[in-house]
Amino acid sequence: MDVDEMSGLGGGSWTPGKVAEILGVSPVTLRTWDSRYGVGPTIRAGGRHRRYSDADVRRLQHMQRLIDRGIPAREAAAAAFSGTGETVPDVPADRLVGELEQAAEDLEFASIAALLDETLGAIGAAATWADVLLPILRGLGDRWSRGDVCFESEWALTTEVSLALQRYVARFSTGPSERGVLIACCPDERHSLPVEVLRASLAEIGVPAVHLGQMVPAETLAGLASRLDPVLVVLWSMSAGTVDVLLCERLQRQGSEVVVAGPGWEGLNVRGAPWVNDLTTALDVVAARFKA
């Protein structure tokens, strides 16, 4: 269930009793954390009643995981609610993988979100993708191939990954720039997580980028490219069936410099459009073009 359904209130407003239930602690423990460490609810719902926001719950889950890893409660509260992470111990990638896998399997959306926020903040977008998310997604793919239908877990994970990457990108501010990088999926492409990670990785190094999302019609994409006049267009395709060579050529005729990205373009010779198929190379190409 999602946050609004679980709270019963909508708008990300959680009762103390429900938060205690989700965390698996007693209401007395919650009140103790509030009085000792100042980590109580931040929403006032009229009168004297206070509610926990979505962010409050994610931070409390982070705090609880730190306590489970041996951090004293006071230090865990400081790390979770200050955002510095100075007292957070290094967590092996395989443990992060296991925690996220279990949260996805149990459809614990709030836990997935909290784990992703924590991991992105600790190791960045590229490492989160390569060391944590790809192993999970490959494991889900293996389960599919064995006939183990796990669509719900995959959907829960990928949905929360997209949302977490959006929150992560919002942490970074880039200087004013008239032109940035336009990241687009081919119109029939439904798999966009790799380029969402690219966008987040570009934000980390200060390169402004706009990601258009999935299933954007070719006409709309071409119009946006014409109006935005980006330094570079990254055109992504996961499979050969979604490649749109005509769109690439149209963007080039409009004057856009295009990089084609993803395994769908493998083996195709698209004149004037270099092909990249891994995050490191994509970052190098995009950053070099932007700085030029």
Disulfide bonds with the S-S distance in Angstrom:
none
